[in-house]
Amino acid sequence: MLLSSSFFSSLSRIFLQRSLSLALNLLAPSVLLFSVGWLVYTRFFHPLSRIPGPFWASVSRYWLGYQVFTGKAEFVQRRLHEIYGPLVRIAPDEVSVSDPAAVKIIYGIKSGFTKTDFYPPFASGISPHGDHFAQQDEAKHSARRKLVNNIYSMSSVLESEQYIDTCTEVFLSKMAKFAEKGQVVDLGEWIQWYTFDVVGELFFGQQFGFMRDEHDFGNYILSLDTMMPTTTLLCVLPVFLRYFQVFLGLLFPSIRKAVEGFNEIRRAGKFWVDHRLQQMADRKVNRSDLLDKLFKVRQNKSDFDIPEIQNESVVAIFAGSDTTAIAIRSILYYLMKTPDAYAKLMEEINKADSDGRLSKPHVKYNEAIKLPYLVACCKEGIRMHPSVGLSLPRYVPPGGSQIAGRFFPAGSKVGISAPVLHSNTDIFGADAAVYNPDRWIRDPKAAAEMDRYMLHFGAGSRTCIGKNISLAEIHKMIPQLLRSFKLELVDQQKEWTTHNFWFNKQTGIEVRVTSRRDI
């Protein structure tokens, strides 16, 4: 019996070893066969196989992942469109489009194009109804957005204009100290501190304290900077990798840090809503800010509760600072790089100031937008460097669609990149690569036409819900700052550094600040 048992045990081991050996021997040729088959399919038989583009982009999404990893994807996409034309295949199933006519086709309000699987990794996961940015269901997005649209209208934002002014006061007082000491300022960092404190004032009833304490309050900026590269990379890589996120987090510290960074932003949104609930219980709320207005929506809508308010708060912290800071940095940077434009803007500001058309001590938004060259400088700065530096991908709807002379079947992914479209010479002229605010004031009809192709806030029904907050900050801050101080780059020849991980952030803007009273 023992002999028989030993014999069968040995036989089983031999069988398992040979089975494993056979499986391994079959695995290599199977993988090779699949790879060759996939390559042949994507290159010759895929519905997008005739769209030109880099070889590796046509066979794997890892090519696109690498471009995102470098933080310079917009430069690559611009160059590819110069080489291949209005359609460039940037993944086996995705095409980047630069044809201006495609803006209305893809992003029109009733276009039928929907957000792709790029967006879910950005979802906050707090509300069962999703959020405005990551929600893929257009009907759900429309219904949820209607509940809060009025809160984000320009008239609603301007009801809180005085709170933007209180942040500007702190910012200018800090700049005055730097001017007095002759100290070099990291203007990019201070602008982000400013925009974060504005979010605090407008939503939560108080500045966070970035500018007051001159530091990254609650590590909010660190959390965002930690989460954005990895999260954006996860958005563009094959979807199946998302199911292994926990496992990958054990292997790669950067993924663990990204998850923790995202969790920090979620916790921050929840904290400030809980803080307001306590204030309400203690009857210590004495002003109407955006959070107060969200609580009023809750009173009138049964399906809008605390999770939805927390959701709005998280999105405000997540996107409300970076995008506006990027825009303000760009406007000021290009003005400092272009002395003639700077001087022309100062002439307009000085004239309006001496005529009494700009209030003191704070410039009002409705005054600022009546200064045509100021508006032109703002648009041109944003055009040169839009806050979002990647494509805005959409699924082609049922029935397919004709784009730039090609038919795209349903389910294809197409998208337009703001940096690519904003450099289109057919729209913005032969000098599209040059900062030139005059292009916006030479011909009103031409300016209106160019405006149709500005994608810095997105387009159609998915236009950024917080764009009016951003516009108010930008148009109030720029003239207020330039009326008070002269700004000069420490090194006029040095270029800033950009980091494109969805938000296309800039660093290295070192500036000398001089009080205009001392000039």
VOMAR-481399 format. One record per residue: residue in one letter; x, y, z of N, C-alpha, C in turn. Coordinates in steps of 0.02 Angstrom, whole numbers, plus 50000, padded with zeros to 5 digits. Each point is the difference from the previous one (the first is absolute). Example, Ala and Ser with C-alpha at 12.3 -4.5 7.8 and 13.67 -1.06 7.14 Angstrom:
A506604971650390499555005950000500455006050000/S499825005349964500425005950003499615005550037/
end
This chain:
M500424993950000499585006150000500435006350000/L500554999750040500455005850003500355001049933/L500184994249970500335000449935499545003149948/S499374997850002499515002649953499895007450009/S499965002350063499905007150015500595004149977/S500604997550012500615003649980500045000349924/F499814994649969500024999849926499545005249970/F499385000350025499525004849972500205007350017/S500315000950059500235006750018500555002349952/S500464995549985500545001749953499725001349930/L499524995849982499695000849934499645006749995/S499675002150054499655006450001500495005849992/R500574999450036500505005449996500275000549928/I500144994249971500265000049932499495003149952/F499364998250010499475002649956499945007650007/L500025002450063499945007250012500595003849970/Q500604997150009500605003349974499975000449923/R499794994449971499965000049926499455004649975/S499435000350039499455004449980500225007350004/L500375001650055500245006850008500505001849945/S500444995349986500505001149948499665001049932/L499484995949987499635000749938499655006749996/A499695002150057499655006450002500475005849986/L500604999650031500505005349990500255000149928/N500084993949973500234999749931499485002749951/L499364999250019499475002549957499875007550010/L500185002450060499855007050017500375004849954/A500654998949992500405004649960499745000649929/P499894994449965499735000749932499305002949998/S499604998750054499325002850002500025007550006/V500445002450045500085007250008500255003249936/L500484996749969500285002549937499465000249946/L499614994649996499474999749950499475005450011/F499815001050064499515005250016500295006949982/S500635001250018500315006549987500025001549925/V500204994949961500025000949928499305001349972/G499524996250026499315000949978499745006950017/W500145002350061499795006750021500335005449957/L500644999149987500365004949960499715000449930/V499884994249970499724999949932499305003249999/Y499604998450052499325002850003500015007550007/T500395002650048500005007250013500305003949941/R500484997049966500335003549945499614999749934/F499634994649989499704999149934499244999150000/F499704997750054499294998449999499585004050050/H500315003450046499635004150049499655005749964/P499405002050023499645005649967500405006449995/L500495000950045500405006149999500694999049967/S500094994349967500664998249974500255004949947/R499555003549967500225004749947500155007050026/I499895001050065500175006550030500755000150013/P500365005049977500735000150009500195001550072/G500614998150017500275001450067500604995750013/P500315000750058500594996050017499844992550001/F500474995949980499894992849997499794997250068/W500375001650052499874997150066499335002350028/A499785006049981499345002350023499454995749970/S500114997549940499484996249965499914993050029/V500504997550037499974993150024499924999550076/S500105005650036499974999650073499855006750032/R499585000050052499875006250038500595001950043/Y500494995650007500585001650041500415005649969/W499955000949935500335005749968499715006550028/L499345000550003499685006050027500165000850074/G500034994350036500185000350070500695003050010/Y500464998249956500685002750005500015007649989/Q499605002349951499975007249987499745003850061/V499494997150033499735003150060500534999850055/F500344994450007500524999250051500545005449995/T500175002049939500525005149991499785006950022/G499335001250004499745006650017500055005049944/K500124997649939500105004549942499564998149941/A499444996750013499594997149946499775005249950/E499865006250022499745005049954500505001849945/F500654999950017500515001549949500024994549947/V499944993850022500004994449954499395000249955/Q499425001450028499395000149960500015005749949/R500255005750020500055005549951500444998049941/R500574997050016500464998149947499704994649954/L499644995350031499694994749960499485002849952/H499615004950023499505002949956500335004149944/E500585002950013500365003449947500244995149947/I500164993950022500244994949954499434996549962/Y499494998050038499484995649971499355003649980/G499895006050024499395003549983499484999950055/P499365000949983499475001050050499824993850041/L500204994149978499844993850036500654996250015/V500094998450064500604996250020499784994450048/R500194993949983499834994350042500494999850058/I499755001150061500435000250059499934993850044/A499574995449981499924993550033499644995549950/P500014993450010499664995749952499275001949987/D499665002550052499295001649993499845007450011/E500515004349993499895007250016500365004449950/V499665005549981500285004749951499975007150028/S500555003549993500035007150017499805004149938/V499555004850010499725003949945500205007450008/S500195003149946500165007250002499585004149952/D499554996849964499565003549953499525004650038/P500015006649989499565004550036499264998249993/A499804997549942499294998349990499784994350046/A500484996250026499834994350042499785002050070/V500145006250020499815002350067499254999350010/K499625002649953499274999650005499764992849993/I500324996249956499794993049989500094995950063/I500575000750033500164995850058499715002750065/Y500035006650009499825002950065499355004049999/G499655000049944499365003549997499514997350052/I499555004350023499554998250055499594993849984/K499794999249938499594994149981500384995549952/S500654999750008500424996249953499914992550008/G499834997750059499944992850013500664996850019/F500555003749995500654997450022500025000050077/T500254994750030500014999550073500724999050025/K500105001650063500664999350031500214992750000/T500644998949989500274993249995500204997350068/D500304994050000500244996950062500635003350026/F500215005549968500565003950027499845003050068/Y499375002050012499835004450055499884996750069/P499764993850005499834997250065500545000250054/P500664999349984500495000450054499995006650038/F499725005349969499965006550034499385000650044/A499554995149998499385000550039500145000150075/S499655004350036500105000550072499714994150038/G499494996849971499704994150031499625001450064/I499795006250010499655001850062499244999549992/S499755002649945499285000049988499804994449953/P499444996650014499774994849954499805002849932/H499925006749996499815003249937500615001949958/G500604998750025500605001949964500155007550007/D500475002449959500165007150001499985002849930/H500025006649995499925003349935500554998249950/F500604998950024500564998849955500034992849976/A499984995250045500124993149981499374996349977/Q499415002950011499384996749980499984998849924/Q499904993749980499994998349929499305000149971/D499504999150041499314999949977499755007249989/E499885001849937499835006949984499335002150032/A499524995550001499345001750029500075001350076/K500384995850034500115001050072500395006450012/H500505001249959500405006150008499565006249992/S499585000049949499565005849988499535001250058/A499714994650025499515000650055500345002650063/R500594997450016500345002150061500275007149994/R500235001749941500285006749991499475005450006/K499394998549977499465004950005499875002150072/L500124995550047499875001450070500445005650027/V500615000749972500485004750029500235005349951/N499764999949939500245004749949499965007350023/N499445001850031499915007050021500535002250051/I500234995350041500495001650051500665002349968/Y500154997149942500635001549966499935005349946/S499425003149995499915005349950500435006050019/M500145004349952500425005850015499675004650050/S499345000949995499655004450048500064997350071/S499964993350007500084997050066500715000950026/V500494998949957500705000850020500145007250022/L499735004849962500135007050016499655002450063/E499514996250024499715001550065500524999250055/S500524996149986500554998950047500645003549979/E499945005049956500595003449973500435003050055/Q499695002450053500385003150054500484994950034/Y499814993649997500434995050032500624998549958/I499935000749934500604999749957500465005950016/D499695005850013500395006050016500404999150064/T499724996650050500374999150063500624995849988/C499964995149954500594996049983500515004249963/T499765004349956500465004349962500375004750047/E499665002450051500335004350050500594996550033/V499904993850019500544996250031500574999049951/F499834998249939500514998949948500415006349989/L499675005749992500355006249987500435002250059/S499764998750060500405001850059500644995950003/K499964993749980500594995849998500485002349946/M499735001949941500435002549947500345006550020/A499655004150039500295006350024500614998750044/K499974994950041500574998350043500594997649958/F499864995949948500544997749956500315005949963/A499575004749979500265005949965500445004250045/E499785000850061500395004150048500684997050014/K500034993350003500634996650015500424998649938/G499715001249941500354998449938500104992549991/Q499544996250027500064992750001499704996949938/V500334995049972499754996449942499414995650021/V499475000049959499384996550016499904994249952/D499824994250027499764994549959499275001449985/L499885003749946499335002549987499504994349987/G500234994749968499554994449987499734996950063/E500434999250049499784997250064499515004550035/W500135006550000499565004750035499325000549965/I500004999649935499365000249964499574994050019/Q500314994150006499604994250020499765000750072/W500405002750044499775001350069499405004749999/Y500055005049957499455004949994499364996549976/T500044996149946499404996949973499704994950049/F500424996750038499744995450051499635003850054/D500275005650022499665003850052499355003049975/V499975001549935499365002349971499484994550004/V500204993849985499544994350006499744999650072/G500455000950048499794999850070499495005350016/E500125006149977499545005650013499324998949966/L500024998149937499374999649962499584994050021/F500314994550017499624994050017499894999150075/F500525001050039499994997850069500005005550052/G499965006349976499915005550046500635002750032/Q500584997449980500645002650027500584997849956/Q500525004049999500604998149965500314994150036/F500304995549962500334994350032500605002250041/G500355005149975500605002450035500654998949963/F499954998349935500604999149959500435006350001/M499695005749983500385006249996500185002750069/R499544999650046500135002650067500614996650031/D500024993549996500534996250033500574998149952/E499915001749936500524998949949500214992749997/H499514995549997500174992949993499404996349969/D500124993749983499494995849969499534997450055/F499445003550009499534998250052499734992949989/G500044996050053499744993249997500324995649948/N500575002249973500334996349946499544998949940/Y499545004749988499534999349945500374999849933/I500475004649991500375000349937500434993849991/L500344997950053500404993949997499574994049982/S499404999750030499554994449985499805000049926/L499845005849973499815000449930500594998349954/D500585002850016500594998749959500214992750003/T499844996750055500174992950008499524995649961/M499365001750002499494995749969499955000849924/M500125006149975499855001449930500404995849949/P500674999450007500374996149949499774992849995/T499944996650058499814993049999499284999049979/T499555004350024499294999449982499915001149925/T500335005049973499935001449928500304994449959/L500554997150024500294994349965499514994150000/L499664999050056499504994750004499425001249952/C499855006449987499465001849954500144997949928/V500645000349980500164998849929500254992949987/L500224996450051500234993149991499404995349992/P500124993849979499444995349992499584999550063/V499344999649992499535000350055500104994350049/F500214994149977500044994350044500505001150058/L500485004649990500495001450052499685003050063/R499425003249991499675003150057499774994850051/Y499864994049977499774994750045500574997450044/F500625001649980500584997750039500315005850039/Q499625005450009500275006050031500274998550070/V499634996250040500224998450068500654996049998/F500024994949957500604995949994500595004249976/L499875004249949500545004349974500255004850052/G499535002250045500205004550053500494996850048/L499974993450007500484996550043500694999849969/L500025000149933500634999749964500325006849988/F499575005149988500255006549980499795005450051/P500485002850036499845005250050499645006049970/S500145001649937499685005949969499254999049996/I499784993849988499284998749996499695000550069/R500344997450051499745000750068499935007350020/K500515003949982499995007250017499435003649962/A499894998049938499465003149961499324998650032/V499894993750021499384998250032499915003950064/E500535000650039499965003750062499885007449987/G500315002749947499895007049982499275001349983/F499704995449961499295000649983499574999650063/N500174995450044499624999350062500045006350044/E500585003349998500085006250038499525005449975/I499935000549934499545004949972499284998350018/R499834993549998499324998050020499885001850073/R500494998650042499925001550072499925007550011/A500375003949960499955007350008499305002449983/G499714997649945499325002049982499504998250054/K500064994050027499544997750052500105004250064/F500635001550015500145003950061499655006849998/W500055003449943499715006849997499244999850000/V499704994849974499274999450004499794998650072/D500374995550034499854998650071500095006350042/H500515003949983500135006250037499415004849992/R499735000449939499435004449989499374997350036/L499914993550000499434997250037500025001950074/Q500614999950028500075001950070499865007450009/Q500245004149953499865007250004499255001349996/M499664996449957499285000849993499644997950064/A500244994750031499704997850063500115005150055/D500575003449998500165005150050499765007049980/R499645000449943499745006349973500565005249991/K500564997849971500575004549990500135001549927/V499514998549957500075001649929499685006849988/N500415004949981499745006849994500095003049930/R500124995849950500055002649932499814994649950/S499825002149940499804995349948500584998849953/D500324994250007500524998049953499754994249958/L500424997149960499784994649955499794993850039/L500334998750055499804994250040499315001050030/D499865006150022499345001650027499474998949946/K500165001949938499524999249945499894992649984/L500524995950008499924992949989499554996950054/F500055002450061499564997550053499285002149986/K499905005749968499325002049983499704995649946/V500434997749953499764995149951499784993750035/R500364998050051499834994150039499305000650031/Q499835006050021499355001150032499424998849950/N500135001249936499474999849950500004993749957/K500554996050004500054994149957500134993850043/S499564995149995500074994150043500594995749981/D500225000449936500564995849978500665003949998/F500035005450038500625003850006500155000850074/D500474996050025500114999850072500745001150015/I500204998350060500685001250023500534997149953/P499924993849976500514997449953500095004349938/E499455002849975500045004349941500365006650016/I499885002750060500345006150021500754998650010/Q500154994350029500704998050008500334999249932/N499634997249954500254999049932500195006749968/E499555004950004500155006649972500615003150034/S500084998850064500565002850038500664996949979/V499994993449990500604996649978500225002549931/V499525000749955500165002349933500285007250002/A499725004150044500255006950007500735000150021/I500174995850048500694999650024500454996849947/F499734994949966500394996349950500165004349939/A499515003649974500085003549936499975007650005/G499765002650056499875007250004500625004450005/S500554997050022500615003950008500474999349941/D500184993849984500514998849948499835003349934/T499384999049976499835002549933500065007649996/T499755003450052500025007349999500715002550009/A500384996750044500705002050010500414999349936/I499884994649963500364999049937499855005749951/A499365002049997499805005449955500335006650020/I499975001850064500305006350022500755000049989/R500334994450015500724999649988500155001349927/S499624996949956500135000749929499935007249976/I499465003250022499885007049980500575004550022/L500204999450063500535004350026500684998349969/Y500134993549991500644997949972500095002849930/Y499504999349957500075002349931500015007649997/L499675003350046500055007350002500725002150018/M500294996750049500695001750019500494998349945/K499834994949960500444998049945499915004549939/T499465004050000499845004249942499935007250023/P500555003750007499985006850029499525004749964/D499954999649934499555004549964499274998950022/A499804993750007499324998550021499895002350073/Y500514998950042499965002250070499905007550003/A500395003849961499965007350000499315002349974/K499754996749949499355001949972499444998850050/L500044994450036499504998550051500035005150056/M500615001850021500075004950054499725006849980/E500085001649937499725006349975499245000050007/E499694994349983499284999450005499775000350073/I500364996450043499824999950071500085006950031/N500555003349984500135006750028499475005049977/K499814999549937499505004749974499324998850034/A499804993650005499374998450033500015002150073/D500584999350031500065001850071499945007650009/S500345003749958499985007350006499315002849981/D499644996449958499325002149980499484998150051/G500204996450051499534997850051499574994049979/R500244996349950499614994249977500194993650036/L500495000450044500194994350041499925001850074/S499604996350034499865001450071500634999150043/K499995003650056500534999250049499684998450068/P500304995750039500654996849990499984993749956/H499404997749979499954993749964499675001049931/V500334997349949499715000149933499424995149997/K499445002449975499414995749993500034996149934/Y499724994150001500004995849940499665003649942/N499435003150012499635003349946500365006149973/E500495002650037500435005349974500574997149958/A500284994650025500584997049967499834997549930/I499414997049992499844997049935499835005449948/K499985006350020499905005549953500665002849974/L500564997050022500665002049975500204995149945/P499935002049938500094995349944500694996849997/Y500525003950014500674997149994500144995250058/L499735001450058500064995450056499674993449983/V499395000249974499654993949980500404996249947/A500285003849953500404996949947500624996550029/C500335003350048500604997050031499824993750038/C499425000050033499794994150037499854994249952/K499635001549947499844994749952500624997249967/E500465004549983500614997849966500444995850045/G500065001950064500394996150047499714993050009/I499344999650004499664993550008500064996049935/R499975003449943500074996549936500694996849994/M500515003750021500694997549994500134994050044/H499674999950058500134994550047499354998350037/P499554996249969499384998150034500144995650060/S499565000450050500124996650063500004992449993/V499584997349956499984992849989500404998549937/G500504995650006500474999149945499924993649960/L499474996150013499894993849963499355000349961/S499894994949958499384999749962499404999050046/L499415002049975499374998950036499644994549962/P500134993650016499764994549958499254998650007/R499704998149944499294998349997499894993849957/Y499464996350016499804994349958499585002649942/V500134997449941499575001449942499334996550012/P499445003649989499344997250015499784994649951/P499454996650015499724994949954499895003049931/G500164996149950499935002349931500645002849971/G500485001450045500645002649976499975007449984/S500565002849979500045007149985500555001549950/Q499895005149959500495002349952500405005750032/I500664999150006500435005050030500615001149956/A500125006149980500585001849960500084995549938/G499434998549968500024996149939500044992550009/R499984997750062500044992850014499384997750038/F499794993949986499434997250038500274996250060/F499725001450058500184996650062499414995850024/P500094993650009499454995850023499835001450073/A499404998150020499785000950070500494996750047/G500125003350056500454997350051500725002149992/S500185002949943500695002649992500105005750049/K500625000850021500165005550046500335005649960/V499735006050007500295005949967500025005750050/G500475004449992500055005650046500425005649971/I499895005950026500385005949979500385002650060/S500635001649989500435002850052500015007549993/A499865003550056500015007349998500675002849978/P500584997550026500645002749976500094999249924/V499754994549972500064999049928499545004849962/L499375000350021499525004349964500195007450007/H500245002050058500175007050012500615002349960/S500364995249971500585001949959499854999249925/N499374999049983499794999049931500045006649961/T500415000249949500115006249962499395001849958/D499584995149982499405001549962499505004050042/I500034999250065499555003650045500325006650024/F500614999450024500315005750036500525003849960/G500104998049938500465003749957500694996849996/A500395002549953500674997249987500465000750060/D499865004950044500425001050059499704996850062/A499644994549991499664996850056500474997850055/A500644998749984500484997950050500275005850041/V499815006149982500265006050033499465003250044/Y500215002450058499545003750044499865006849970/N499375001149981499825006349967499285001950017/P499895003750055499325001950019499625004049948/D500375003349955499675004249950499544995949955/R500124993549993499584995949956499275000250024/W499895001550064499334999950029499635006749992/I500355005249980499675006649996500025003149931/R500354996949953500045002949933499334999749963/D499654994550008499384998849962499514996350045/P499465003450022499524996750045499714993549973/K499884999849934499724993849971500514994450004/A500625001649985500534994950003500104997650072/A499955004750048500074998250071499444995350022/A499395001549978499434995750017500094993149971/E500284999749940500124993549968500534996150038/M500545003450021500524996650039499734997550066/D499565003850031499714998250064499654993249997/R499714998549942499644993749992500454993950008/Y500655001049992500474994450001500475000150061/M499805003750050500385000150063499734994450044/L500424995050014499774994150037500264999950072/H500235005750026500314999950067499524998250055/F499345001049989499504997950049499604994049973/G500254996749949499604994749969499505003149952/A499484996149983499515002549953499344996450009/G499475003149973499344996950001499724999150070/S499624994750009499674998950064500494998150056/R500624998249981500494998250051500505005550014/T499825006149982500425005850017500115000250075/C500605001750021500175000350072499485003950039/I499724996950052499465003350038500265005950040/G500655000150016500275005450040500345005549959/K499855000349935500375004849958499875007350020/N499405001650025499865006950019500405002250061/I500134995350045500445001550057500695001749974/S500254995949955500665001149972500045006749962/L499505001449959500015006349961499985006050046/A499614999650053499965005650047500685001250033/E500314994750023500665000650032500515003049951/I500034997349940500505002249951499935007449984/H499395002149983499915006949977500045005150056/K499894997950061500085004550056500735000450023/M500334994250001500674999650028500525003549957/I499984999049934500535002649956500045007750004/P499465003849988500075007350003500165002550071/Q499734996750050500135002050069500754999450017/L500294994449979500714998850013500445004949960/L499855000849936500425004249957499915007450016/R499425001950027499915007050021500435001650060/S500164995050039500385001150062500754998749994/F500194995249956500704998049997500244999149928/K500645001049991500344998349938500314993150010/L499904995549952500264993250005500534999049946/E500564997150019500544998649953500284993050013/L500094996249948500334993550007500725001050020/V500244996050046500695000550023500474998649941/D499834995149960500404998349940499535000049940/Q500035005349960499555000749943500104994549948/Q500584997049998500154995049950499794992950022/K499904999250064499834993350026499274998449988/E499874993949976499324997749989499744996450062/W499355000450010499714996250055500034992649985/T499864995950050499954992849991499274998050008/T499764995649955499314997850003499954992650016/H499464998050032499894993150021499284998249982/N499914996549944499334998749974499744993350023/F499655000050056499654994050025499265001750006/W499685001049941499325002649994500025007450013/F500085002250064500145007050013500725001349978/N500105005149959500675001449972500345005550040/K500274998050058500275004950048500685002649978/Q500145006150022500645003349985500385001450065/T500664999449996500445001850056500585004249973/G500355003150046500605003849980499855007149978/I499465003150027499845007049982500255004450057/E500645001749998500315004150053499975007349978/V499755004250045499825006949982500255004950052/R500205005949976500135005750045499385004549999/V499795002050058499405004150007500215006950024/T499765005149965500145006950018499355003850010/S499935003450055499405004150011499995005749950/R499445001149969499965005349949500055006950031/R499915000450064500115006550034500745001850001/D500434994849992500725001250002500315000949931/I499564999849948500265000649932500005007349978/
end
